[in-house]
Amino acid sequence: MDSRYRNILFIYFIIFLIVSLILHWQYLSSFSIKKRFSKTLIHSGIVSNSFNPSIIHLTLNTQISESNLVSIIDNDVILFQVSNSSTITMILSDGYHHLDFIIFDPIENIEFYQGIDISTGSQSLLITIFDKQYKPVRNISVHLELVDYSNINYKYQTNQFGEVIFHYLPRHIQVYIEAICMNTKRYASVQIDTLNYRNITLILKGMSVFYDGDEYDSLDPGYYAV
């Protein structure tokens, strides 16, 4: 084999090596590690760890470029994906939702995410608190939480009529309600299904020995247990 053929083979080998390196680099790039960061993405429109209406209008807390993709995952199922949108409207079913909000920048290969737990619904519940003389008790906190998801909760102060109204409850779910008045050392609690009640009345009674006084702040007349 003369030198001319050897040179041609060498050139082919070099071309083959270069092409192989380029293809290998592209293959590795397709599996590059995505950078993922936790970030507060929601500016307004949703109350975390609490009760929300079934129709939610939320605003994102960041600028969205045309290349960014916004994904919302509801209980591990993709709800929808949108691009170039900083305001979003969601319609959710009654009940508990773990929402993952994700913004992906394909140019920088960066993903920002935020996880939020909420409950949604359209039902209201009126609660009236009486003392043992059946007189309304004002200015104490009434705490309501989901039985299966105690991190979803809210509290209200009773008005002059001893009343509080909880809004946006799911139509059919177990909730636990508790009111405690440390001034009088009396409390009331109940567990109900929201399907069967629109209003309830609770009578404060003496605290049982099962309540640990260290759980309560004696300076707060309406402290509730969690």
Order of alpha helices (4+ residues) and beta strands (2+ residues): alpha-beta-beta-beta-beta-beta-beta-beta-beta-beta-beta-beta-beta-beta-beta-beta-beta-beta
